[in-house]
Each structure stands twice: as C-alpha cells, then as structure tokens.
Amino acid sequence: MTPLTEVGTSALLDSQSNTDVGGRPEIMATHQKRRRRSSIRRGEAAGAILDAASELFAKKGYAATSILDIAAAAGVARPTVFTAVGAKPVIFRAVLEVAVAGEAPGVPVAELPWLREVLLESDQERMLRMYAHNIRLIGERISDLYWAAECGAGSDEDVREVFRVVEGDRLAVGRYVAAALAALAPLRGPYDATSAADVLNTVVSPASWRALVRGAGWTPDRFEEWTGESVCRLLLIDH
C-alpha cells in the first residue's frame, strides 16, 4: 500500500471528521467552532476572554452572563476560561480593573499615570479640567460595566465585594484630587478637602455619565465640559 503523505493524512482526517458528524448541521457547527477555537494561541486567550466578557457583562449584566457565554464569544473552550483568567467573579473584577486603569491595569490607584499627572498640576482650574477629562475617558469604558456591578451587588455576594473595591478606588481618586486642589489655594465658601471630594465624586461620576450620556443623549464632549465647568464653579474662588 502506498504510504499516506502528510497532505493526504490531513485530507483523510478532515474527511473522516465530516463523516463522523454525519453532515448534521448542529454537529457540524460545533465541529467547526472547535476548529476555530484552536486558532487562538494560549498567550492570547486571557485577552480574548476579557474582551468578550467585557462586552457581555456590559450588554447582559453579570447574572445573565455565563462562563459558557464568555467561552463561546472568546472562541475558547470552557476550561480555558478558568485556566487563563479564573471564575466569573475574578473575570468581572479583572474587566473592571482594565476599564478603570486603561493602559495600566494592575497598577495601584494612587500610582495610575493619569492621576499622578493630575496631582502634579499647579493650577487649580487645569487640575479640575484634567480630572474631568480623564473621568470622561473612564466613563466611556466603564459606565455600563459599573452599572452591571451596582445592580449585581444587591443579590450576589461576589459582585458586592467587587463593587466595594471598585467603588472604594473611585472615591479614593476623588479624595486625592480634592486634597491636592485644597493644598494649592483655599477653596470657595464652606468647602474643604473633605467636602470637595464629596462634590467631585458626585458630579464627576459613573452615575452622572449614565444619566446624561446614556439617558439624556449628551455627547462625551458635552459631559466633559459640563462636569469640568461645574466643579470649577462650585469649588474655585476666582471662577
């Protein structure tokens, strides 16, 4: 018998695979999906999983998104989701951290490059407008995810813990900026660093973004201009 060539072996295996599934559409689809999954390299799996999970959590919410959903959207097998990233709460937290930190995931909040740049600003108005600009960028990435976390926190203990950490980091950013702002010069009226942080964390927030951009149809540019102008008028004496 003539030995099979490498090409011939591949063709035979493909032929046998097609024969094994019997031409049934639903099984053929599963077969093709498995073959597509193999094209994702091991080192790329985590990124594909986080990207897919981010879209699903934002669209469907936490509870309605399953590991199978994430695996299918990422083009990987279900076990790969666990080995490459982790269980669903771990994935959710990682997705939120990436959305908040942008290009610097895993960096402690106090060391975020954009925040350090804001805190080093010597002009109060520029500091507040830089802050509004960066929160706008974060809002574009995190608004729907933040909403999913806030909603899920009411019924899921794992999500509640994730939301507690993310919300704690968000409030800490406002406190850092308010303290730096008050250190440059006195603030308007009754405001000190503590009450100024309350203003920043209320006006320039994911909730404001969702209400004005998602709800009222504002553009991101308009949101940034409004939040920047609002906090300047509230907190600065000479504005």
N, C-alpha and C positions, 0 to 999 in steps of 0.2 A: 504494500500500500504506500502511495506517495505521501511523505510527511506533510503535515499541515504547515503552511507558512504562518508568520506572525499575523499578517493581514487576514489570512484565511481563518485563523483561530478566532480573531476578533469578530469577523463576519458571522462565523458559526455561532458564537456565543450570543451575538445580537439576535440571530435568527431563532435560537433556542429560547431566548428570553421572551421574544414576541410570541412564540408558540406556547410557552408555559402560561402566559397570561390569557391565552385563548382569544385574543382580539377583543375582549370585553372592554368597553370604553372606560368604566370606572377604575378597573385594574390597570389598564394601560396608562391612565393619568397618574396613578400612584407610582407606577414603574418609572415614568418619565420624570416625575418630581424627585424620586430618589436619585436618578442620574444627575439632575441639575444640582442637587444638594452637594454632590461630590466635587463640584467645581469650586466650592468655597474652601479656601485654604484654612488650615487650623488657626493661624495667626490672625486671620481676618474675621473669624467667627464672632468674637466679642463685639466688634464694631457693628457688624451686621445685625446682631441681636439687639444691641442698644438702640440702633436707628429704627428698627422695626417696632420695638417695644415703645419707644417714644411716640411714634405715630399712633399706635393702637391705644395707649393709655390716654392720649390727648383726645382721640376720637370717641372711644367707647367707655372710658373710665377704667378705674382699677379693677373693680369687682367683675366687670363683664369681659375682661381680657384674660385669657387663659395661657398657660405655657404652650399648649398646642397652637394657639393663635400666633404667638410670638415665633415659634419654631417655623411654622408654615410661611409667615411673612418674611422671615430672615433667610429661608431656604436652607435650613439645617435640620438635623434630627432632634427630637425632643431631648434625649440625653445630653446632646451637645450644649443645650441652653444651660443646663445645670453645671456642666464641667467648665464651660467657658466663662460664665458670669455667676450663676447661682440661682437660688429660688426666687419666686416672684417678688417678695419684699426687697431682696437685695438688688434685683434688676431695677425696681422702681426707684429706689434710693440713688442708684448709680445714674439713672436717666435724669433725675432732678439735679444731681450734683453737676453733671455735664452741662445741663441747661443753664444753671446759675453761673458756673465758672467759665463757660465758653471755652476758650483755648487753654485754660489752665485747670482742668479737672483734678481733684485730689489735693489742691493747694488749700491750706487753712484760710478761712475767710479773711483774717487780718492781713494775709500776705497776697491777696488777689492783686495782680498787677494794676488793674484799672482803679482799684480802691486806693492803693498806695499813691498813685498819681493824683487822685482827687485830694487826698490828705496832705500832700506836699504843696498844693496850690496856696499862694499867699494872698489872693484876692477873694473876698467872701462871695461876691456875685459869681465870679467864674467858677468857684468851687461848687456852688449850688447848681449851676447850669451843667457843669461836667457830671455831677451826680445824677441830675435828671436825664441827661443823655444816656448814661450807662444803664440806669434803671429801665429806660425805654428799650434798650437793646436786650436786656434780660427779659423784659415783658414780652417781646416778640418771640422769645424762645420758650418761655416758661408758663405763660398765662393759663393755657388750657391744662397743662400738667399740674400746675398749682391748684387749679380748681378741682381736678380729679383727686388730688391729695386731700384737700379740705373736705370734700364730700365723703371720701372713703374713710377719713379719720373717725367719723361718727359711728361706724359699725365694725371696723376692722382694727384690731389692736396693733398689728404690724404696721399698717398705714398710719395709725395715730402716732406711733413712735417716729416714723419717717417724717411726718408733717411737723412734729415737735422740734426735730433737729433743724429742718429746713427753715421753719418759721423763726426759730431762735437765731439762726445765722442771719436771716433778713433783718431782724430787729437790731442785731449787733452792728450791722453795717450802718444803720441809721444813727446809732449811738456814737460810733466812731466819727462819722461826718459831723454830727452836731457838736461833739466835743472839740474837734479841730476848728469848726466855724466860730464857736464861742471864744476859743483861745486867741483868735486873730483880733477881735474887737467886740465890744458889748453888742448884744442883740436888742431888737426892738422891744419896747414895752415890758411885759412881765416875763418874757422868755429867757430861760437859762439853758444850759446844755441839755438838761433832762427833758424839759418841756419842748425844746426844739426837736429833740429826737422823736417825740410823740408826733409832732407836726410832719416831719419828714416821712415817718413810717406810715402815716395815714394818707397823706396827699399823694406821695410817690410810691404807690403800692400795686401789687398784682390785682387787687380788687378794683382800684381805680382804673387800671388798664382795661380790665374785662368790662367794666361798666361803660367806659367811654369809647374804647376802640371796638370791642366786640358788640357791645349793646347799642351805643349811640351812633356808631359808624364813623367816628373820628379817624383821621389818618394818624399813623405813628408820629409824624412830624408835628401835627397839631397837639397831640398829647404831650410830647416833649416840651413844646413851647409853653403850653398852659401850666404844666407842673413846675417848670423852671421859674416862670414868672410868678406863680402863686406863692412858692416858698420864699422867693426873694421879697415879695411884698409883705409877707407875714413876719419874716424874721429879721430883715435888714433895716437899720435906722435910716440910711440915706437912699432908700429906694422908693 
